[in-house]
Amino acid sequence: MNANTGAGITHTGNVHLRSQLVETAWGYKARAGVGATFRNRQGGVHPDTIARSWAAQRRLCGRFHRLDARKHNRKVVSTAI
């Protein structure tokens, strides 16, 4: 099938891993933010690592919201992320 025909996600590979990836993608639906618990957990981490992870968090949350604005089905957005 052609990728432009609207075919669903492929069901090859590890079922558990694939479901965990989709569940993780749903987490990007919320706005990126750092709470007190998360800030305490980052106590001894190098600042470059924190900056890189924060940039990835903002990028993926932004991507989710941009796709969500274009698509009508959030399941499609979550699978794309």
HTML snippet that shows the backbone in 3Dmol.js (N, CA, C, O; Angstrom):
<script src="https://3Dmol.org/build/3Dmol-min.js"></script>
<div id="view" style="width:600px;height:400px;position:relative"></div>
<script>
const pdb = `
ATOM      1  N   MET A   1       0.813  -1.190   0.000  1.00  0.00           N
ATOM      2  CA  MET A   1       0.000   0.000   0.000  1.00  0.00           C
ATOM      3  C   MET A   1       0.854   1.250   0.000  1.00  0.00           C
ATOM      4  O   MET A   1       1.941   1.268   0.579  1.00  0.00           O
ATOM      5  N   ASN A   2       0.387   2.250  -0.621  1.00  0.00           N
ATOM      6  CA  ASN A   2       1.081   3.531  -0.671  1.00  0.00           C
ATOM      7  C   ASN A   2       0.915   4.255   0.665  1.00  0.00           C
ATOM      8  O   ASN A   2      -0.133   4.147   1.301  1.00  0.00           O
ATOM      9  N   ALA A   3       1.943   4.993   1.092  1.00  0.00           N
ATOM     10  CA  ALA A   3       1.891   5.708   2.367  1.00  0.00           C
ATOM     11  C   ALA A   3       0.825   6.803   2.358  1.00  0.00           C
ATOM     12  O   ALA A   3       0.363   7.217   3.421  1.00  0.00           O
ATOM     13  N   ASN A   4       0.436   7.270   1.199  1.00  0.00           N
ATOM     14  CA  ASN A   4      -0.545   8.354   1.111  1.00  0.00           C
ATOM     15  C   ASN A   4      -1.990   7.863   1.124  1.00  0.00           C
ATOM     16  O   ASN A   4      -2.915   8.670   1.035  1.00  0.00           O
ATOM     17  N   THR A   5      -2.198   6.543   1.234  1.00  0.00           N
ATOM     18  CA  THR A   5      -3.558   6.017   1.186  1.00  0.00           C
ATOM     19  C   THR A   5      -4.219   5.976   2.552  1.00  0.00           C
ATOM     20  O   THR A   5      -5.376   5.568   2.661  1.00  0.00           O
ATOM     21  N   GLY A   6      -3.513   6.387   3.593  1.00  0.00           N
ATOM     22  CA  GLY A   6      -4.123   6.402   4.916  1.00  0.00           C
ATOM     23  C   GLY A   6      -4.026   5.070   5.628  1.00  0.00           C
ATOM     24  O   GLY A   6      -4.820   4.789   6.526  1.00  0.00           O
ATOM     25  N   ALA A   7      -3.075   4.253   5.249  1.00  0.00           N
ATOM     26  CA  ALA A   7      -2.906   2.956   5.895  1.00  0.00           C
ATOM     27  C   ALA A   7      -2.523   3.157   7.361  1.00  0.00           C
ATOM     28  O   ALA A   7      -1.855   4.134   7.700  1.00  0.00           O
ATOM     29  N   GLY A   8      -2.937   2.250   8.219  1.00  0.00           N
ATOM     30  CA  GLY A   8      -2.670   2.346   9.647  1.00  0.00           C
ATOM     31  C   GLY A   8      -1.239   1.991   9.998  1.00  0.00           C
ATOM     32  O   GLY A   8      -0.417   1.705   9.127  1.00  0.00           O
ATOM     33  N   ILE A   9      -0.961   2.013  11.281  1.00  0.00           N
ATOM     34  CA  ILE A   9       0.361   1.657  11.774  1.00  0.00           C
ATOM     35  C   ILE A   9       0.599   0.173  11.520  1.00  0.00           C
ATOM     36  O   ILE A   9      -0.313  -0.645  11.645  1.00  0.00           O
ATOM     37  N   THR A  10       1.802  -0.155  11.173  1.00  0.00           N
ATOM     38  CA  THR A  10       2.132  -1.550  10.923  1.00  0.00           C
ATOM     39  C   THR A  10       2.151  -2.313  12.242  1.00  0.00           C
ATOM     40  O   THR A  10       2.463  -1.743  13.288  1.00  0.00           O
ATOM     41  N   HIS A  11       1.829  -3.565  12.197  1.00  0.00           N
ATOM     42  CA  HIS A  11       1.778  -4.385  13.407  1.00  0.00           C
ATOM     43  C   HIS A  11       2.957  -5.342  13.487  1.00  0.00           C
ATOM     44  O   HIS A  11       2.834  -6.428  14.052  1.00  0.00           O
ATOM     45  N   THR A  12       4.094  -4.952  12.930  1.00  0.00           N
ATOM     46  CA  THR A  12       5.280  -5.775  13.027  1.00  0.00           C
ATOM     47  C   THR A  12       6.076  -5.358  14.256  1.00  0.00           C
ATOM     48  O   THR A  12       5.942  -4.235  14.743  1.00  0.00           O
ATOM     49  N   GLY A  13       6.889  -6.253  14.743  1.00  0.00           N
ATOM     50  CA  GLY A  13       7.725  -5.944  15.897  1.00  0.00           C
ATOM     51  C   GLY A  13       7.076  -6.334  17.205  1.00  0.00           C
ATOM     52  O   GLY A  13       6.062  -7.032  17.229  1.00  0.00           O
ATOM     53  N   ASN A  14       7.665  -5.881  18.284  1.00  0.00           N
ATOM     54  CA  ASN A  14       7.247  -6.218  19.627  1.00  0.00           C
ATOM     55  C   ASN A  14       5.967  -5.461  19.998  1.00  0.00           C
ATOM     56  O   ASN A  14       5.941  -4.231  19.967  1.00  0.00           O
ATOM     57  N   VAL A  15       4.926  -6.187  20.345  1.00  0.00           N
ATOM     58  CA  VAL A  15       3.634  -5.589  20.672  1.00  0.00           C
ATOM     59  C   VAL A  15       3.749  -4.716  21.919  1.00  0.00           C
ATOM     60  O   VAL A  15       3.212  -3.610  21.953  1.00  0.00           O
ATOM     61  N   HIS A  16       4.444  -5.205  22.939  1.00  0.00           N
ATOM     62  CA  HIS A  16       4.582  -4.457  24.187  1.00  0.00           C
ATOM     63  C   HIS A  16       5.336  -3.148  23.949  1.00  0.00           C
ATOM     64  O   HIS A  16       4.923  -2.093  24.431  1.00  0.00           O
ATOM     65  N   LEU A  17       6.427  -3.218  23.214  1.00  0.00           N
ATOM     66  CA  LEU A  17       7.210  -2.019  22.931  1.00  0.00           C
ATOM     67  C   LEU A  17       6.406  -1.002  22.131  1.00  0.00           C
ATOM     68  O   LEU A  17       6.446   0.193  22.423  1.00  0.00           O
ATOM     69  N   ARG A  18       5.681  -1.469  21.130  1.00  0.00           N
ATOM     70  CA  ARG A  18       4.882  -0.575  20.307  1.00  0.00           C
ATOM     71  C   ARG A  18       3.800   0.116  21.141  1.00  0.00           C
ATOM     72  O   ARG A  18       3.551   1.308  20.962  1.00  0.00           O
ATOM     73  N   SER A  19       3.162  -0.616  22.043  1.00  0.00           N
ATOM     74  CA  SER A  19       2.121  -0.005  22.880  1.00  0.00           C
ATOM     75  C   SER A  19       2.736   0.983  23.871  1.00  0.00           C
ATOM     76  O   SER A  19       2.123   2.007  24.173  1.00  0.00           O
ATOM     77  N   GLN A  20       3.926   0.697  24.379  1.00  0.00           N
ATOM     78  CA  GLN A  20       4.594   1.622  25.290  1.00  0.00           C
ATOM     79  C   GLN A  20       4.976   2.920  24.578  1.00  0.00           C
ATOM     80  O   GLN A  20       4.877   4.000  25.159  1.00  0.00           O
ATOM     81  N   LEU A  21       5.409   2.815  23.335  1.00  0.00           N
ATOM     82  CA  LEU A  21       5.749   4.016  22.572  1.00  0.00           C
ATOM     83  C   LEU A  21       4.523   4.890  22.324  1.00  0.00           C
ATOM     84  O   LEU A  21       4.609   6.116  22.400  1.00  0.00           O
ATOM     85  N   VAL A  22       3.391   4.271  22.031  1.00  0.00           N
ATOM     86  CA  VAL A  22       2.166   5.033  21.807  1.00  0.00           C
ATOM     87  C   VAL A  22       1.703   5.673  23.107  1.00  0.00           C
ATOM     88  O   VAL A  22       1.273   6.827  23.104  1.00  0.00           O
ATOM     89  N   GLU A  23       1.784   4.945  24.225  1.00  0.00           N
ATOM     90  CA  GLU A  23       1.410   5.512  25.523  1.00  0.00           C
ATOM     91  C   GLU A  23       2.311   6.691  25.889  1.00  0.00           C
ATOM     92  O   GLU A  23       1.840   7.679  26.452  1.00  0.00           O
ATOM     93  N   THR A  24       3.587   6.593  25.577  1.00  0.00           N
ATOM     94  CA  THR A  24       4.519   7.682  25.843  1.00  0.00           C
ATOM     95  C   THR A  24       4.173   8.906  24.997  1.00  0.00           C
ATOM     96  O   THR A  24       4.257  10.039  25.471  1.00  0.00           O
ATOM     97  N   ALA A  25       3.788   8.675  23.759  1.00  0.00           N
ATOM     98  CA  ALA A  25       3.434   9.792  22.875  1.00  0.00           C
ATOM     99  C   ALA A  25       2.229  10.555  23.407  1.00  0.00           C
ATOM    100  O   ALA A  25       2.137  11.767  23.212  1.00  0.00           O
ATOM    101  N   TRP A  26       1.295   9.866  24.080  1.00  0.00           N
ATOM    102  CA  TRP A  26       0.140  10.550  24.648  1.00  0.00           C
ATOM    103  C   TRP A  26       0.569  11.542  25.725  1.00  0.00           C
ATOM    104  O   TRP A  26      -0.139  12.516  25.982  1.00  0.00           O
ATOM    105  N   GLY A  27       1.705  11.312  26.350  1.00  0.00           N
ATOM    106  CA  GLY A  27       2.198  12.219  27.376  1.00  0.00           C
ATOM    107  C   GLY A  27       2.558  13.593  26.843  1.00  0.00           C
ATOM    108  O   GLY A  27       2.598  14.557  27.607  1.00  0.00           O
ATOM    109  N   TYR A  28       2.819  13.701  25.562  1.00  0.00           N
ATOM    110  CA  TYR A  28       3.171  14.985  24.971  1.00  0.00           C
ATOM    111  C   TYR A  28       1.946  15.843  24.674  1.00  0.00           C
ATOM    112  O   TYR A  28       2.073  16.959  24.171  1.00  0.00           O
ATOM    113  N   LYS A  29       0.763  15.325  24.984  1.00  0.00           N
ATOM    114  CA  LYS A  29      -0.469  16.089  24.813  1.00  0.00           C
ATOM    115  C   LYS A  29      -0.498  17.268  25.789  1.00  0.00           C
ATOM    116  O   LYS A  29      -1.017  18.338  25.469  1.00  0.00           O
ATOM    117  N   ALA A  30       0.065  17.059  26.985  1.00  0.00           N
ATOM    118  CA  ALA A  30       0.082  18.112  27.999  1.00  0.00           C
ATOM    119  C   ALA A  30       1.177  19.127  27.684  1.00  0.00           C
ATOM    120  O   ALA A  30       2.141  18.821  26.982  1.00  0.00           O
ATOM    121  N   ARG A  31       1.019  20.304  28.197  1.00  0.00           N
ATOM    122  CA  ARG A  31       2.010  21.364  28.004  1.00  0.00           C
ATOM    123  C   ARG A  31       3.306  20.998  28.734  1.00  0.00           C
ATOM    124  O   ARG A  31       3.270  20.445  29.833  1.00  0.00           O
ATOM    125  N   ALA A  32       4.426  21.303  28.129  1.00  0.00           N
ATOM    126  CA  ALA A  32       5.724  21.011  28.734  1.00  0.00           C
ATOM    127  C   ALA A  32       5.915  21.873  29.980  1.00  0.00           C
ATOM    128  O   ALA A  32       5.693  23.084  29.948  1.00  0.00           O
ATOM    129  N   GLY A  33       6.323  21.245  31.062  1.00  0.00           N
ATOM    130  CA  GLY A  33       6.541  21.986  32.299  1.00  0.00           C
ATOM    131  C   GLY A  33       7.380  21.168  33.265  1.00  0.00           C
ATOM    132  O   GLY A  33       7.458  19.944  33.161  1.00  0.00           O
ATOM    133  N   VAL A  34       8.003  21.858  34.199  1.00  0.00           N
ATOM    134  CA  VAL A  34       8.835  21.181  35.198  1.00  0.00           C
ATOM    135  C   VAL A  34       8.228  21.458  36.564  1.00  0.00           C
ATOM    136  O   VAL A  34       8.189  22.602  37.018  1.00  0.00           O
ATOM    137  N   GLY A  35       7.756  20.406  37.214  1.00  0.00           N
ATOM    138  CA  GLY A  35       7.188  20.544  38.542  1.00  0.00           C
ATOM    139  C   GLY A  35       8.252  20.374  39.617  1.00  0.00           C
ATOM    140  O   GLY A  35       9.423  20.151  39.307  1.00  0.00           O
ATOM    141  N   ALA A  36       7.852  20.477  40.870  1.00  0.00           N
ATOM    142  CA  ALA A  36       8.781  20.386  41.984  1.00  0.00           C
ATOM    143  C   ALA A  36       9.422  19.007  42.078  1.00  0.00           C
ATOM    144  O   ALA A  36      10.623  18.901  42.328  1.00  0.00           O
ATOM    145  N   THR A  37       8.645  17.960  41.883  1.00  0.00           N
ATOM    146  CA  THR A  37       9.178  16.600  41.969  1.00  0.00           C
ATOM    147  C   THR A  37      10.234  16.370  40.899  1.00  0.00           C
ATOM    148  O   THR A  37      11.302  15.823  41.175  1.00  0.00           O
ATOM    149  N   PHE A  38       9.934  16.787  39.691  1.00  0.00           N
ATOM    150  CA  PHE A  38      10.871  16.600  38.593  1.00  0.00           C
ATOM    151  C   PHE A  38      12.127  17.438  38.800  1.00  0.00           C
ATOM    152  O   PHE A  38      13.232  16.983  38.505  1.00  0.00           O
ATOM    153  N   ARG A  39      11.968  18.643  39.299  1.00  0.00           N
ATOM    154  CA  ARG A  39      13.108  19.515  39.561  1.00  0.00           C
ATOM    155  C   ARG A  39      14.033  18.897  40.617  1.00  0.00           C
ATOM    156  O   ARG A  39      15.255  18.968  40.483  1.00  0.00           O
ATOM    157  N   ASN A  40      13.463  18.295  41.663  1.00  0.00           N
ATOM    158  CA  ASN A  40      14.268  17.631  42.690  1.00  0.00           C
ATOM    159  C   ASN A  40      15.011  16.434  42.117  1.00  0.00           C
ATOM    160  O   ASN A  40      16.146  16.164  42.511  1.00  0.00           O
ATOM    161  N   ARG A  41      14.394  15.722  41.203  1.00  0.00           N
ATOM    162  CA  ARG A  41      15.026  14.557  40.598  1.00  0.00           C
ATOM    163  C   ARG A  41      16.218  14.946  39.724  1.00  0.00           C
ATOM    164  O   ARG A  41      17.122  14.137  39.515  1.00  0.00           O
ATOM    165  N   GLN A  42      16.227  16.175  39.216  1.00  0.00           N
ATOM    166  CA  GLN A  42      17.307  16.641  38.353  1.00  0.00           C
ATOM    167  C   GLN A  42      18.457  17.250  39.154  1.00  0.00           C
ATOM    168  O   GLN A  42      19.323  17.904  38.573  1.00  0.00           O
ATOM    169  N   GLY A  43      18.485  17.053  40.456  1.00  0.00           N
ATOM    170  CA  GLY A  43      19.455  17.694  41.338  1.00  0.00           C
ATOM    171  C   GLY A  43      20.905  17.616  40.905  1.00  0.00           C
ATOM    172  O   GLY A  43      21.546  18.659  40.775  1.00  0.00           O
ATOM    173  N   GLY A  44      21.453  16.436  40.676  1.00  0.00           N
ATOM    174  CA  GLY A  44      22.868  16.306  40.365  1.00  0.00           C
ATOM    175  C   GLY A  44      23.183  16.110  38.896  1.00  0.00           C
ATOM    176  O   GLY A  44      24.289  15.698  38.548  1.00  0.00           O
ATOM    177  N   VAL A  45      22.239  16.395  38.041  1.00  0.00           N
ATOM    178  CA  VAL A  45      22.434  16.161  36.607  1.00  0.00           C
ATOM    179  C   VAL A  45      23.139  17.360  35.981  1.00  0.00           C
ATOM    180  O   VAL A  45      22.888  18.507  36.350  1.00  0.00           O
ATOM    181  N   HIS A  46      24.022  17.077  35.030  1.00  0.00           N
ATOM    182  CA  HIS A  46      24.785  18.115  34.340  1.00  0.00           C
ATOM    183  C   HIS A  46      23.824  19.065  33.605  1.00  0.00           C
ATOM    184  O   HIS A  46      22.864  18.598  32.990  1.00  0.00           O
ATOM    185  N   PRO A  47      24.057  20.376  33.653  1.00  0.00           N
ATOM    186  CA  PRO A  47      23.153  21.350  33.013  1.00  0.00           C
ATOM    187  C   PRO A  47      22.977  21.151  31.510  1.00  0.00           C
ATOM    188  O   PRO A  47      21.904  21.432  30.978  1.00  0.00           O
ATOM    189  N   ASP A  48      24.009  20.673  30.819  1.00  0.00           N
ATOM    190  CA  ASP A  48      23.868  20.429  29.378  1.00  0.00           C
ATOM    191  C   ASP A  48      22.854  19.323  29.094  1.00  0.00           C
ATOM    192  O   ASP A  48      22.095  19.392  28.128  1.00  0.00           O
ATOM    193  N   THR A  49      22.855  18.311  29.945  1.00  0.00           N
ATOM    194  CA  THR A  49      21.909  17.212  29.797  1.00  0.00           C
ATOM    195  C   THR A  49      20.481  17.698  30.028  1.00  0.00           C
ATOM    196  O   THR A  49      19.565  17.321  29.298  1.00  0.00           O
ATOM    197  N   ILE A  50      20.301  18.523  31.032  1.00  0.00           N
ATOM    198  CA  ILE A  50      18.970  19.067  31.324  1.00  0.00           C
ATOM    199  C   ILE A  50      18.492  19.945  30.169  1.00  0.00           C
ATOM    200  O   ILE A  50      17.329  19.873  29.772  1.00  0.00           O
ATOM    201  N   ALA A  51      19.386  20.772  29.633  1.00  0.00           N
ATOM    202  CA  ALA A  51      19.020  21.648  28.513  1.00  0.00           C
ATOM    203  C   ALA A  51      18.633  20.837  27.286  1.00  0.00           C
ATOM    204  O   ALA A  51      17.675  21.187  26.596  1.00  0.00           O
ATOM    205  N   ARG A  52      19.361  19.754  27.000  1.00  0.00           N
ATOM    206  CA  ARG A  52      19.066  18.916  25.845  1.00  0.00           C
ATOM    207  C   ARG A  52      17.723  18.212  26.014  1.00  0.00           C
ATOM    208  O   ARG A  52      16.938  18.128  25.069  1.00  0.00           O
ATOM    209  N   SER A  53      17.458  17.704  27.227  1.00  0.00           N
ATOM    210  CA  SER A  53      16.195  17.008  27.457  1.00  0.00           C
ATOM    211  C   SER A  53      15.014  17.978  27.419  1.00  0.00           C
ATOM    212  O   SER A  53      13.938  17.622  26.939  1.00  0.00           O
ATOM    213  N   TRP A  54      15.207  19.203  27.923  1.00  0.00           N
ATOM    214  CA  TRP A  54      14.151  20.202  27.894  1.00  0.00           C
ATOM    215  C   TRP A  54      13.835  20.618  26.461  1.00  0.00           C
ATOM    216  O   TRP A  54      12.672  20.833  26.119  1.00  0.00           O
ATOM    217  N   ALA A  55      14.859  20.730  25.627  1.00  0.00           N
ATOM    218  CA  ALA A  55      14.640  21.074  24.222  1.00  0.00           C
ATOM    219  C   ALA A  55      13.843  19.973  23.516  1.00  0.00           C
ATOM    220  O   ALA A  55      12.957  20.265  22.712  1.00  0.00           O
ATOM    221  N   ALA A  56      14.154  18.720  23.812  1.00  0.00           N
ATOM    222  CA  ALA A  56      13.415  17.604  23.217  1.00  0.00           C
ATOM    223  C   ALA A  56      11.964  17.597  23.691  1.00  0.00           C
ATOM    224  O   ALA A  56      11.051  17.349  22.904  1.00  0.00           O
ATOM    225  N   GLN A  57      11.757  17.870  24.977  1.00  0.00           N
ATOM    226  CA  GLN A  57      10.404  17.915  25.526  1.00  0.00           C
ATOM    227  C   GLN A  57       9.570  18.996  24.845  1.00  0.00           C
ATOM    228  O   GLN A  57       8.431  18.748  24.450  1.00  0.00           O
ATOM    229  N   ARG A  58      10.135  20.187  24.709  1.00  0.00           N
ATOM    230  CA  ARG A  58       9.416  21.287  24.048  1.00  0.00           C
ATOM    231  C   ARG A  58       9.147  20.965  22.583  1.00  0.00           C
ATOM    232  O   ARG A  58       8.071  21.266  22.066  1.00  0.00           O
ATOM    233  N   ARG A  59      10.123  20.354  21.914  1.00  0.00           N
ATOM    234  CA  ARG A  59       9.969  20.015  20.500  1.00  0.00           C
ATOM    235  C   ARG A  59       8.840  19.012  20.304  1.00  0.00           C
ATOM    236  O   ARG A  59       8.005  19.191  19.418  1.00  0.00           O
ATOM    237  N   LEU A  60       8.803  17.953  21.123  1.00  0.00           N
ATOM    238  CA  LEU A  60       7.783  16.930  20.949  1.00  0.00           C
ATOM    239  C   LEU A  60       6.393  17.429  21.350  1.00  0.00           C
ATOM    240  O   LEU A  60       5.403  17.075  20.710  1.00  0.00           O
ATOM    241  N   CYS A  61       6.309  18.242  22.399  1.00  0.00           N
ATOM    242  CA  CYS A  61       5.011  18.820  22.771  1.00  0.00           C
ATOM    243  C   CYS A  61       4.510  19.749  21.674  1.00  0.00           C
ATOM    244  O   CYS A  61       3.325  19.742  21.340  1.00  0.00           O
ATOM    245  N   GLY A  62       5.410  20.548  21.114  1.00  0.00           N
ATOM    246  CA  GLY A  62       5.026  21.435  20.024  1.00  0.00           C
ATOM    247  C   GLY A  62       4.590  20.668  18.793  1.00  0.00           C
ATOM    248  O   GLY A  62       3.632  21.049  18.121  1.00  0.00           O
ATOM    249  N   ARG A  63       5.292  19.591  18.498  1.00  0.00           N
ATOM    250  CA  ARG A  63       4.931  18.772  17.344  1.00  0.00           C
ATOM    251  C   ARG A  63       3.548  18.155  17.541  1.00  0.00           C
ATOM    252  O   ARG A  63       2.737  18.122  16.616  1.00  0.00           O
ATOM    253  N   PHE A  64       3.287  17.664  18.761  1.00  0.00           N
ATOM    254  CA  PHE A  64       1.969  17.092  19.036  1.00  0.00           C
ATOM    255  C   PHE A  64       0.884  18.137  18.783  1.00  0.00           C
ATOM    256  O   PHE A  64      -0.115  17.845  18.125  1.00  0.00           O
ATOM    257  N   HIS A  65       1.073  19.353  19.302  1.00  0.00           N
ATOM    258  CA  HIS A  65       0.048  20.380  19.181  1.00  0.00           C
ATOM    259  C   HIS A  65      -0.119  20.878  17.744  1.00  0.00           C
ATOM    260  O   HIS A  65      -1.233  21.184  17.321  1.00  0.00           O
ATOM    261  N   ARG A  66       0.982  20.960  16.992  1.00  0.00           N
ATOM    262  CA  ARG A  66       0.867  21.362  15.587  1.00  0.00           C
ATOM    263  C   ARG A  66       0.098  20.316  14.778  1.00  0.00           C
ATOM    264  O   ARG A  66      -0.769  20.656  13.973  1.00  0.00           O
ATOM    265  N   LEU A  67       0.428  19.027  15.004  1.00  0.00           N
ATOM    266  CA  LEU A  67      -0.290  17.976  14.289  1.00  0.00           C
ATOM    267  C   LEU A  67      -1.750  17.906  14.730  1.00  0.00           C
ATOM    268  O   LEU A  67      -2.640  17.661  13.916  1.00  0.00           O
ATOM    269  N   ASP A  68      -1.989  18.124  16.021  1.00  0.00           N
ATOM    270  CA  ASP A  68      -3.350  18.073  16.544  1.00  0.00           C
ATOM    271  C   ASP A  68      -4.216  19.175  15.932  1.00  0.00           C
ATOM    272  O   ASP A  68      -5.417  18.990  15.737  1.00  0.00           O
ATOM    273  N   ALA A  69      -3.606  20.310  15.634  1.00  0.00           N
ATOM    274  CA  ALA A  69      -4.352  21.399  15.016  1.00  0.00           C
ATOM    275  C   ALA A  69      -4.753  21.058  13.574  1.00  0.00           C
ATOM    276  O   ALA A  69      -5.758  21.565  13.075  1.00  0.00           O
ATOM    277  N   ARG A  70      -3.978  20.209  12.912  1.00  0.00           N
ATOM    278  CA  ARG A  70      -4.268  19.855  11.518  1.00  0.00           C
ATOM    279  C   ARG A  70      -5.147  18.622  11.381  1.00  0.00           C
ATOM    280  O   ARG A  70      -5.956  18.539  10.456  1.00  0.00           O
ATOM    281  N   LYS A  71      -4.999  17.671  12.283  1.00  0.00           N
ATOM    282  CA  LYS A  71      -5.706  16.392  12.166  1.00  0.00           C
ATOM    283  C   LYS A  71      -6.998  16.411  12.978  1.00  0.00           C
ATOM    284  O   LYS A  71      -7.138  17.195  13.917  1.00  0.00           O
ATOM    285  N   HIS A  72      -7.930  15.554  12.614  1.00  0.00           N
ATOM    286  CA  HIS A  72      -9.194  15.458  13.332  1.00  0.00           C
ATOM    287  C   HIS A  72      -9.181  14.324  14.350  1.00  0.00           C
ATOM    288  O   HIS A  72     -10.019  14.287  15.250  1.00  0.00           O
ATOM    289  N   ASN A  73      -8.248  13.414  14.213  1.00  0.00           N
ATOM    290  CA  ASN A  73      -8.213  12.234  15.062  1.00  0.00           C
ATOM    291  C   ASN A  73      -6.928  12.239  15.892  1.00  0.00           C
ATOM    292  O   ASN A  73      -5.831  12.167  15.338  1.00  0.00           O
ATOM    293  N   ARG A  74      -7.059  12.322  17.203  1.00  0.00           N
ATOM    294  CA  ARG A  74      -5.881  12.358  18.073  1.00  0.00           C
ATOM    295  C   ARG A  74      -5.122  11.042  18.083  1.00  0.00           C
ATOM    296  O   ARG A  74      -3.931  11.030  18.394  1.00  0.00           O
ATOM    297  N   LYS A  75      -5.772   9.940  17.755  1.00  0.00           N
ATOM    298  CA  LYS A  75      -5.071   8.654  17.683  1.00  0.00           C
ATOM    299  C   LYS A  75      -4.026   8.691  16.581  1.00  0.00           C
ATOM    300  O   LYS A  75      -2.944   8.122  16.727  1.00  0.00           O
ATOM    301  N   VAL A  76      -4.341   9.348  15.496  1.00  0.00           N
ATOM    302  CA  VAL A  76      -3.398   9.489  14.391  1.00  0.00           C
ATOM    303  C   VAL A  76      -2.219  10.349  14.824  1.00  0.00           C
ATOM    304  O   VAL A  76      -1.074  10.048  14.488  1.00  0.00           O
ATOM    305  N   VAL A  77      -2.493  11.415  15.565  1.00  0.00           N
ATOM    306  CA  VAL A  77      -1.435  12.307  16.044  1.00  0.00           C
ATOM    307  C   VAL A  77      -0.509  11.555  16.978  1.00  0.00           C
ATOM    308  O   VAL A  77       0.712  11.652  16.851  1.00  0.00           O
ATOM    309  N   SER A  78      -1.072  10.809  17.913  1.00  0.00           N
ATOM    310  CA  SER A  78      -0.258  10.064  18.875  1.00  0.00           C
ATOM    311  C   SER A  78       0.617   9.026  18.172  1.00  0.00           C
ATOM    312  O   SER A  78       1.777   8.840  18.539  1.00  0.00           O
ATOM    313  N   THR A  79       0.072   8.361  17.178  1.00  0.00           N
ATOM    314  CA  THR A  79       0.846   7.365  16.429  1.00  0.00           C
ATOM    315  C   THR A  79       1.959   8.031  15.639  1.00  0.00           C
ATOM    316  O   THR A  79       3.042   7.463  15.504  1.00  0.00           O
ATOM    317  N   ALA A  80       1.713   9.222  15.117  1.00  0.00           N
ATOM    318  CA  ALA A  80       2.737   9.933  14.348  1.00  0.00           C
ATOM    319  C   ALA A  80       3.878  10.398  15.246  1.00  0.00           C
ATOM    320  O   ALA A  80       5.034  10.394  14.824  1.00  0.00           O
ATOM    321  N   ILE A  81       3.575  10.791  16.459  1.00  0.00           N
ATOM    322  CA  ILE A  81       4.616  11.234  17.386  1.00  0.00           C
ATOM    323  C   ILE A  81       5.468  10.045  17.755  1.00  0.00           C
ATOM    324  O   ILE A  81       6.414  10.180  18.531  1.00  0.00           O
TER     325      ILE A  81
END
`;
const viewer = $3Dmol.createViewer("view");
viewer.addModel(pdb, "pdb");
viewer.setStyle({}, {cartoon: {color: "spectrum"}});
viewer.zoomTo();
viewer.render();
</script>
